[in-house]
Amino acid sequence: MFTKMQLTQYTTLYRSGKPFKTGAVIVDLENKDFQQNDTIPYFQVEEEDGKINFIYNMSKEDVVYGLGETLGALNKRGKIYRFYNTDDPEHTPDKMSLYGSHPFMILDGKSTFGLFIDYPSEIIFDIGFTDKDILKITVPSKDFDLYIFDSDEKLSIIKEYFNLTGKPYIPPKWAFGFQQSRWSYFSEEEVRNVAKKFRETGIPCDVIYTDIDYMDSYKVFTINKEKFPNYEGMVKDLKEIGIKVIPILDPGVKIEKGYEMYEEGKDKGFFCVDENGNDFVAAVWPGATHFPNFLNSEVRRWWGKKYKIFTDMGIKGFWNDMNEPSIFYTPKGLDNLLKILKYLEENKENAGIEVFLARETLLNIANNPEDYRSFFHKLDDGSLINHEKVHNLYGFNMTKATADELKELNPNERYLLLSRSSYPGLHRIASIWMGDNKSWWEHMLVNIRMLQSLNMMGFFYTGADIGGFGADSSAELVIRWMELGAFTPFYRNHTALNTRPQEPWQFDEESLNIMRDIVRLRYAFIPYTYSEYMNSVKESVPFVKPLSFVFEGDRVKDIEDQYMYGDSLMVAPVHEQNKKGRYVHLPDVKWLNWTACKYEERNMKVYEPGDYYIQAYLNEIPLFIKENSLIVLSEPMNYVGEKDITELTVIGLVSDHAIYNYYDDDGITYNFTNGEFGNLKIDITKVGKDFKIDVKPYDPANILKIKKIHFEIYDSDGSVIKKDMII
Amino acid sequence: MFTKMQLTQYTTLYRSGKPFKTGAVIVDLENKDFQQNDTIPYFQVEEEDGKINFIYNMSKEDVVYGLGETLGALNKRGKIYRFYNTDDPEHTPDKMSLYGSHPFMILDGKSTFGLFIDYPSEIIFDIGFTDKDILKITVPSKDFDLYIFDSDEKLSIIKEYFNLTGKPYIPPKWAFGFQQSRWSYFSEEEVRNVAKKFRETGIPCDVIYTDIDYMDSYKVFTINKEKFPNYEGMVKDLKEIGIKVIPILDPGVKIEKGYEMYEEGKDKGFFCVDENGNDFVAAVWPGATHFPNFLNSEVRRWWGKKYKIFTDMGIKGFWNDMNEPSIFYTPKGLDNLLKILKYLEENKENAGIEVFLARETLLNIANNPEDYRSFFHKLDDGSLINHEKVHNLYGFNMTKATADELKELNPNERYLLLSRSSYPGLHRIASIWMGDNKSWWEHMLVNIRMLQSLNMMGFFYTGADIGGFGADSSAELVIRWMELGAFTPFYRNHTALNTRPQEPWQFDEESLNIMRDIVRLRYAFIPYTYSEYMNSVKESVPFVKPLSFVFEGDRVKDIEDQYMYGDSLMVAPVHEQNKKGRYVHLPDVKWLNWTACKYEERNMKVYEPGDYYIQAYLNEIPLFIKENSLIVLSEPMNYVGEKDITELTVIGLVSDHAIYNYYDDDGITYNFTNGEFGNLKIDITKVGKDFKIDVKPYDPANILKIKKIHFEIYDSDGSVIKKDMII
């Protein structure tokens, strides 16, 4: 039933039927010849009424990695995952679906291989849940592409996946600064005050978001002139102090006579239609809306060009939300609900369990599968396709519209582009955050695990809403989460309507001071973070890696709450309440420890490999630099690029020899693709009790402004040698 | 505003206004004279419109213990707790209320003291949430008793609390056996088959529960004759194989002409009434019901005598559920909901956020505060009191009805008596389980923490629904939870309607075998468990204790997922998915480790104090016997009391001297209160490389059948000496 095509030494495509072209893959598969093929390696294949099951018998030692934006452990064994993009604000452990679908996994154990199923609707991975040693993947269709990556190396499987689906998105450099958001800052004045407050309190900040309430009654591409009389002026004034404003955009177009988006979309037939060919109606924030048919290229161009309204104001970032697409309810869904409530009314006296049925119905009125089956997309070839069949592509194509047209407008400008919903391929053009989490300590661990899983999918630039989106947060939780966030690429504090404010100054003085130290630490690390990020993209290696991707042995496979952040740094955040420390596993090599949030007060300590309880008070986060590797820091600034980086501080534990390839570029354009970037090859060799330091600059385009490097190099015995070098 | 009475050297009562007599306290406070008093030690007292706030400035090192059935960490700092008994099946971390109210806490740090507020309605403890260093307790009334326990010793504070409120409940010995439940076993046949299956699979079991569906249309004190044609015969037949049947009972009495409970209650005016004096109507499982007025002694006698229907069948245990009381909805609540939905219907086109309001309303239709304010209790003195004012006493008084009348019926019989809702004082006559948890790994940790907090309240005999009540469970989760449960006094596997079956045989063969080993291990420990339980009650010391109650220093205050189970054993359950081990902190002394679930295969290892990573595969749970203490085991049986215990195995690490006071009695009566119990004083002294063993029996009533004791005594160096002793 399958045809087969060997794409590389490691990667083979197994095709079933006529798959929909999702855009996930960048390799050209047209007019290549497929061979007939009956069996799939590793898997036993079962057909049952229109479904296909792939069955694999797992060994005790097998670990499963990947699956991107999913809940549960880093080792995906022991849970069922359902890929069907869903806007669910209750990320409780039993949930099987979130906002994105990333059906790429690595099985590592007795055998090691990778697998990617390119199919844009429901796929179910039952990984040792129903039967603890059986991996069962169910695709309810016969039209899909299955890729097997046949390598024993997890990292080379990921490289193959990136070769197939493309390299990760690169944001502007300022996107690595701190970002503040809230649903909502309700007025221009409020936004300006938040910006002012950051500068007054001396907390670095690069971005402030305006959530849905900046719009005129939630109409996309409009601005509430009453609350935001001069949005453009606000954008320009904040730019003066280094703060970029990013607006949110939702796909649902309000049904309202005279509203441009509505009238245009209606006239041009740009909306999804129901079974009768009428524009499909679904209620979201604005009430009744139509959904743009993003699977059509003409619609994408139309939509994408609208962003010019914002780029003309000097806006450099966009936040595409609600694009699963989220549906609060449809008229049909509402009718069903009302039927049930009428029944309840008539049976008041003996309705008991019925009230729970009503409850279920109301809870299921949102994002109801039936609604997703009831509308259609007109494709470029004029054919109609049911949304259900391509559900997981909607957010991807909305964001494709954004990215493509921004490229049209300003081909050489990098944008901070976020989408809530995603599918493989989106990682090339934008990134995602982790959606509507909660102010729960447990969600810090979800954040840490998902960060590692998403990096495997090429979503390098990601992070969670710091402090938690839903529910109220304590100062302690926000502080600990700010510490974790300082070591995630996307660093944004965000919270929901009617929750406790959680900007850094919303708590006590001590908390404010600790948070200032944390954010300043983040900025001190930006030379390292940006350099490592760019090198990771270049090398096609995840920027954030599980320990088990770097070190051998069973023991590290159990470690899910520590991670490698770039090649030199291991992060072990404290993610439990009231704790004054945590256990840390230090694999294989020696490690140079640093726990102070106040980076001027770092005092470094050398650890042998092993298991340790590391003390970490509220103003501390355990960081570990790997033996024979280096990190590079600079003085914190109020925002990225406020000043030239003229001095670097290089820190490392060198028992033998360490090399660091420091990278930098203009941070805002794609000129680096034409060789306009700077490199410092920093090479340190231990010679007796001293170190031989060699720095080779490569800087044809004059990117680097570095005049001086401070070296702080530790020996295995903890002794340190400090040197400055003028260059 | 307060009057004051010194009750003991450590305990002082501060009275405000005219408190309602809750029955929490057993000390007679009548016609004692109170002194005038203005200040409360430790606290600053604020009055704000009818509310009283108690404010305490916490130091960094202060730890707060107690509060019983609450979510969050063992150290209660960093969260808000609201004591208002609530039936909430979603135990997410942000929830402030559960089924019971236990306003007793211990602050341990710069100062150390205990506090108990005897007030039966809402009390709020904001423990460093709003301000991380402020403890703020709010009582929205001026009529309450506040007790301050002024001792530096946590355990003596708890002793004082037990002197004040009474000693913990003592169940029959068989209550320490394994118990199986499900919502629901729908027929007599199903129950019989489950019992048979336990004996076939060789898994010990003492109890099977019948949940709500054994009743005739959820009418309390009735039996569905169609599904359970011979409930009594079932009870007797299962007794033959050592299995006790326990039925569930709900307070809500179905409104149905001719139904005895309804007619009697109505005629005698035994139901709670609304503001117009009509019997109050609330919908629960049966649909519309009336709530018995358990705050009236005549009503309690009426209700309690009904249990005779079951005791006549030979039933020895009862499960009082839904007694917060849980309210699905009231006619008024339903009307409000329907109004909102009508509005929705009329505004279909532009309703957006409104559908979320409707959702909120439906979610809040259950257990709505307004409903609790809308009914009344007639007290013994004929006065009417609003339910709101005494809300937290309802379940306590329902269970008091049960306990008092069972005592009337069979004064010398012990019963297994469970209540879902509770208030201090209930711990004297019955116990509670932890309510409707979920099959979430996170809820194993909740179980471990709550187990320790509930023991401080005198709820020694407690535990959680093993495997989780709501949601589906994996084999791994059930196994790990069965391991934890083996070391909690109440050991019951229970799950909800429409969830995956989780009896031990519902998974694979390997899982079945591991679970058999775990349950057999539990039974091997019963001599120790029962002896320690009875000694704990005698000594007024919690049966389960946090490490910080036994060992000194800041470090142990961070340990929340290990606990002392009796005086000799520390339990460190694996509570994370896919883990092959865990970190364990071993304080102060040496420890003798045992991890095998299969107790015949135990191999013991001695550890020095420190932090360790302990390997623990799926069939292992890390157990540690404290240096110079002992445990006593016997051969597992199919059920408690199946055979006489003629041989004991005594295990310990004796570097110096260890004494164990083994206790036993008939396990079913109160004769032990007349001295009818047996003791073995086992005294082991290290003498050179050998041990001097001395066993002194005290057994006037001929309780003990022990003929032989196997000693397995380890030396600090791990060497072991095995001896048998005939007695």
Interface residues (C-beta under 8 A of the other chain):
Chain A: V63 G72 A73 N75 R77 G78 K79 E90 T92 P93 D94 G128 F129 D131 K132 D133 Y218 I255 A283 V284 W285 P286 G287 A288 F328 Y329 P331 L334 L337 L338 L341 L344 E345 K348 E349 N350 A351 G352 I353 V355 F356 A358 R359 L362 L363 I365 A366 K438 S439 W440 W441 E442 A471 D472 S474 A475 E476 L477 F507 D508 S511 D554 R555 D558 E576 Q577 N578 K579 K580 G581 Y583 H585 D611 Y612 Y613
Chain B: V63 G72 A73 N75 R77 G78 K79 E90 T92 P93 D94 G128 F129 D131 K132 D133 Y218 I255 A283 V284 W285 P286 G287 A288 F328 Y329 P331 L334 L337 L338 L341 L344 E345 K348 E349 N350 A351 G352 I353 V355 F356 A358 R359 L362 L363 I365 A366 K438 S439 W440 W441 E442 A471 D472 S474 A475 E476 L477 F507 D508 S511 D554 R555 D558 E576 Q577 N578 K579 K580 G581 Y583 H585 D611 Y612 Y613
